[in-house]
Each structure stands twice: as structure tokens, then as C-alpha cells.
């Protein structure tokens, strides 16, 4: 065209068609996803967060405190809590008293606390609150009984009477070991387990709750064939699904 300078003519626009690849097939262009990210790439934020079961951590802590506390109390009461001596026929006789001789409460309360710890998972609602309160009282009672046995000498006087054969014999040079304090520490662990059960026990699962239902035991789903009683594998699968393989 006359009068038009070559510099004013715009250069041809590049073609939007993708260049063929080395194999002859056109290379596919990645299309952006609606969110702006290339297709085929996953987003870390889209991954489902791990499911957290409420109360599991407090449940584990309560179990640990209760079992450890009862074990510590039962072991400590079998040890020597107090030592001393008495005179018999002009000679000095060494005597000692164990925790069971000083007081019989801590080991009895520890056994009751163990039973209450197991019962916490077998009951729900108001029953769980009552059992948790019993566990708390057992822990507090064990602490009080152990603290009272730190300075008690009645068991040593009884041992002196048995050793000398005289009813008026008394203990001399009485001394106390650290085992009463160890037993008291076990009672504190029981107390902590009871308080934790009172505070967080409502969120804990109950024993066998997977197989219970408001209207009775679970049966198989509609349309699912009943498991073959002669096939143990099918029975275990039904139990794992929460079904009652014995239901007709």
C-alpha cells in the first residue's frame, strides 16, 4: 500500500497453537484449576486433618496415675516404716514395724481404688460420677493414713511387748523410715486419678459402647447376609463391624 510505512505495520501475533513435541503429537498445555493452581497438583491445605478423639489423653493419664498409685501404695506398705529397740532379760532387742503393722488402711484403700478405676469404664452418667468420687476418696484417705503413720509408735510398742513378753514394755530409740512418704505419694496419684475422672470422665468412652444400642444389641445391616456360624472369619468380621453375629 502506498503511503504506509513498514514500521507502522504491527508484527504478526504468535500462534496459540502448541508446537508439536518430538514424537509428532501436540504438547498438551496445563489448564489452571478453578482455584488458580495447575491441574493435577494437590493442595496440602485441602488434606483432611487427623481425627482427634476427645478425652483420650486425659483417659491415658488417669489410667497411668491410678495404676501407678495403687502399685506404689501396695509396695510401700510392705516395707519397714519404723524401727526401734526394747529391753528383755537385760539385753537389747531390735524391733521393727511394717506399714501393715502401723496402719491397715492404705493397702485396703489401694485395692478399692483399683476396683473403682476399672468400674469407671463400665458405667456411664451418674454411676461414673459416683465411682469417680469413690476413687477420689480412696486417694485422699490413703494420703491421710500414710501421713498419720509417719510418727506413729503404737506398732513398735506392740512389737516390744511381743518381743519381751512383758505387757509394760515400750519401744526405745524409735526411728521412722521414708516409706510412709512413698506410700503417701502413691495416694496422691490415686487422688489425681479420681479428680481427673470427675473433671473429664464424661468425655471418656465406656466399655463395650461400640456394641450397644438404644433399642438393644446391633444386628446386621439391611441387605447384608448373616455371617456363617461355621466360618470363624465371617464371625470376626461381623464383630469388627459392631454387629451381633448371634442375632437372628
Wavefront OBJ file of the C-alpha trace (Angstrom):
o trace
v 0.000 0.000 0.000
v 1.226 3.447 -0.866
v 1.826 5.915 1.916
v 2.102 3.316 4.660
v 5.458 2.938 6.353
v 6.665 -0.612 7.037
v 7.420 0.375 10.632
v 3.731 1.159 11.251
v 2.615 -2.373 10.371
v 2.349 -4.409 13.614
v 4.255 -7.685 13.726
v 2.209 -10.872 13.375
v 0.887 -12.242 16.698
v 2.331 -15.605 17.764
v 0.055 -18.571 17.218
v -1.693 -20.017 20.268
v -1.359 -23.495 18.855
v 1.128 -25.555 20.824
v 4.201 -26.705 18.981
v 4.333 -30.416 18.291
v 6.518 -32.475 20.521
v 9.422 -34.576 19.408
v 7.104 -37.542 18.793
v 4.872 -35.591 16.467
v 1.915 -35.249 18.853
v 0.970 -31.757 20.029
v 2.085 -30.996 23.518
v -0.767 -30.560 25.949
v -0.888 -27.334 27.831
v -1.706 -27.431 31.535
v -5.017 -25.766 32.299
v -5.344 -23.898 35.525
v -7.808 -25.229 38.039
v -10.658 -23.034 39.294
v -8.584 -22.165 42.331
v -5.701 -20.896 40.207
v -3.373 -23.877 40.734
v -2.343 -26.083 37.823
v -4.478 -29.140 37.286
v -3.133 -32.374 38.728
v -1.438 -30.737 41.683
v -2.909 -31.279 45.142
v -3.015 -28.691 47.878
v -1.652 -29.547 51.275
v -4.318 -27.414 52.917
v -7.062 -29.478 51.254
v -5.982 -32.634 53.111
v -8.372 -33.655 55.855
v -6.925 -33.060 59.327
v -6.398 -36.144 61.513
v -9.405 -37.043 63.562
v -8.967 -36.442 67.256
v -10.928 -38.471 69.754
v -11.833 -36.259 72.741
v -10.751 -37.377 76.183
v -8.163 -39.940 75.092
v -5.230 -38.058 76.591
v -6.914 -37.468 79.946
v -8.060 -41.103 79.943
v -4.488 -42.324 79.486
v -3.204 -40.014 82.226
v -5.891 -41.188 84.663
v -5.131 -44.839 83.944
v -1.419 -44.270 84.435
v -1.882 -42.336 87.687
v -4.359 -44.849 89.106
v -2.347 -47.964 88.276
v 0.961 -46.427 89.364
v -0.514 -45.005 92.576
v -2.079 -48.293 93.666
v 1.142 -50.181 92.894
v 3.260 -47.727 94.873
v 0.966 -47.927 97.897
v 0.813 -51.725 97.887
v 4.599 -51.996 97.631
v 5.354 -49.315 100.221
v 3.086 -50.731 102.948
v 5.056 -53.969 102.863
v 8.278 -52.192 103.745
v 9.634 -51.220 107.179
v 8.122 -47.951 108.375
v 9.586 -47.757 111.892
v 12.453 -49.295 113.858
v 13.462 -49.316 117.496
v 14.605 -51.498 120.348
v 13.432 -52.810 123.719
v 14.962 -54.460 126.777
v 14.204 -58.085 127.595
v 16.072 -60.062 130.292
v 18.769 -57.413 130.453
v 19.513 -57.486 126.728
v 18.555 -55.123 123.955
v 16.286 -56.488 121.205
v 15.873 -54.751 117.875
v 12.295 -54.435 116.666
v 10.651 -53.066 113.545
v 7.169 -52.439 112.184
v 5.976 -52.543 108.590
v 3.363 -50.316 107.048
v 0.718 -53.001 107.529
v 1.609 -53.125 111.218
v 1.308 -49.365 111.566
v -1.986 -48.993 109.676
v -4.088 -51.315 107.548
v -5.908 -48.562 105.671
v -3.557 -47.668 102.791
v -3.386 -51.118 101.204
v -7.141 -51.680 101.611
v -7.904 -48.294 100.058
v -5.482 -49.013 97.203
v -7.354 -52.221 96.347
v -10.699 -50.406 96.449
v -9.254 -47.673 94.244
v -8.130 -50.250 91.676
v -11.628 -51.703 91.549
v -13.100 -48.209 91.190
v -10.654 -47.412 88.385
v -11.906 -50.406 86.408
v -15.537 -49.625 87.220
v -15.172 -46.103 85.805
v -15.121 -47.586 82.294
v -18.007 -49.970 82.907
v -20.591 -47.332 83.878
v -21.809 -44.026 82.498
v -23.617 -40.912 83.619
v -24.339 -40.658 87.335
v -22.757 -44.047 88.002
v -19.452 -42.854 86.604
v -19.570 -39.757 88.792
v -20.183 -41.880 91.906
v -17.337 -44.266 91.098
v -15.008 -41.354 90.323
v -15.863 -39.800 93.679
v -15.096 -43.123 95.381
v -11.721 -43.222 93.642
v -11.003 -39.674 94.823
v -11.937 -40.526 98.424
v -9.711 -43.609 98.365
v -6.759 -41.498 97.267
v -7.399 -38.856 99.920
v -7.855 -41.499 102.627
v -4.611 -43.237 101.665
v -2.701 -39.948 101.873
v -4.157 -39.171 105.316
v -3.442 -42.662 106.675
v 0.138 -42.609 105.437
v 0.750 -39.146 106.858
v -0.539 -40.313 110.239
v 1.832 -43.271 110.177
v 4.915 -41.099 109.764
v 5.231 -40.524 113.533
v 3.141 -43.403 114.911
v 4.812 -45.605 117.543
v 1.898 -47.817 118.569
v 3.023 -50.649 116.303
v 6.530 -50.502 117.792
v 5.151 -50.692 121.333
v 3.128 -53.743 120.353
v 6.229 -55.317 118.830
v 8.192 -54.548 122.020
v 5.544 -56.264 124.123
v 5.662 -59.375 121.941
v 9.457 -59.461 121.947
v 9.898 -59.077 125.716
v 6.800 -60.891 126.891
v 6.043 -58.029 129.300
v 2.884 -56.000 128.941
v 4.529 -52.791 130.112
v 7.390 -52.881 127.608
v 7.858 -49.818 125.476
v 9.996 -49.028 122.480
v 13.267 -47.175 122.786
v 15.215 -45.233 120.178
v 12.274 -45.183 117.799
v 13.014 -44.066 114.244
v 10.960 -43.829 111.089
v 11.929 -44.539 107.502
v 10.872 -42.738 104.340
v 8.447 -45.419 103.173
v 5.375 -43.694 104.663
v 6.088 -40.721 102.411
v 6.465 -43.016 99.408
v 3.077 -44.542 100.192
v 1.614 -41.056 100.568
v 2.933 -40.219 97.099
v 1.059 -43.227 95.756
v -2.077 -41.951 97.459
v -1.602 -38.587 95.762
v -1.504 -40.333 92.386
v -4.772 -42.084 93.216
v -6.246 -38.755 94.249
v -5.143 -37.182 90.963
v -6.734 -40.029 89.000
v -10.017 -39.529 90.853
v -10.063 -35.774 90.339
v -9.305 -36.243 86.644
v -12.119 -38.781 86.351
v -14.535 -36.332 87.969
v -13.467 -33.473 85.707
v -13.095 -35.246 82.356
v -14.819 -38.588 82.791
v -17.922 -37.517 80.868
v -15.911 -37.475 77.622
v -14.348 -40.907 78.118
v -15.636 -43.912 76.173
v -17.421 -46.679 78.014
v -16.512 -50.332 77.971
v -18.416 -52.140 75.218
v -20.138 -48.977 73.948
v -19.389 -49.963 70.368
v -21.699 -52.960 70.618
v -24.549 -51.243 72.439
v -27.628 -49.546 71.033
v -30.539 -47.647 72.466
v -33.009 -50.337 71.376
v -30.827 -53.348 72.079
v -27.856 -55.096 70.511
v -26.860 -54.231 66.983
v -27.848 -56.567 64.237
v -26.639 -56.831 60.697
v -27.352 -54.065 58.222
v -30.383 -54.418 55.958
v -29.499 -56.415 52.898
v -26.372 -57.948 54.468
v -26.366 -61.712 54.761
v -25.966 -63.169 58.229
v -22.461 -64.497 58.916
v -21.956 -68.207 58.590
v -21.628 -69.638 62.138
v -19.310 -72.302 60.784
v -16.908 -69.692 59.384
v -14.852 -68.017 62.136
v -13.574 -65.410 59.701
v -17.068 -64.067 58.974
v -17.897 -64.001 62.688
v -14.814 -61.881 63.441
v -15.641 -59.517 60.583
v -19.172 -59.077 61.942
v -17.812 -58.291 65.403
v -15.386 -55.778 63.920
v -18.335 -54.021 62.223
v -20.118 -53.844 65.578
v -22.768 -56.406 64.645
v -24.110 -59.250 66.735
v -23.373 -62.464 64.830
v -25.746 -64.427 67.094
v -28.783 -62.299 66.244
v -31.362 -63.981 64.018
l 1 2 3 4 5 6 7 8 9 10 11 12 13 14 15 16 17 18 19 20 21 22 23 24 25 26 27 28 29 30 31 32 33 34 35 36 37 38 39 40 41 42 43 44 45 46 47 48 49 50 51 52 53 54 55 56 57 58 59 60 61 62 63 64 65 66 67 68 69 70 71 72 73 74 75 76 77 78 79 80 81 82 83 84 85 86 87 88 89 90 91 92 93 94 95 96 97 98 99 100 101 102 103 104 105 106 107 108 109 110 111 112 113 114 115 116 117 118 119 120 121 122 123 124 125 126 127 128 129 130 131 132 133 134 135 136 137 138 139 140 141 142 143 144 145 146 147 148 149 150 151 152 153 154 155 156 157 158 159 160 161 162 163 164 165 166 167 168 169 170 171 172 173 174 175 176 177 178 179 180 181 182 183 184 185 186 187 188 189 190 191 192 193 194 195 196 197 198 199 200 201 202 203 204 205 206 207 208 209 210 211 212 213 214 215 216 217 218 219 220 221 222 223 224 225 226 227 228 229 230 231 232 233 234 235 236 237 238 239 240 241 242 243 244 245 246 247 248
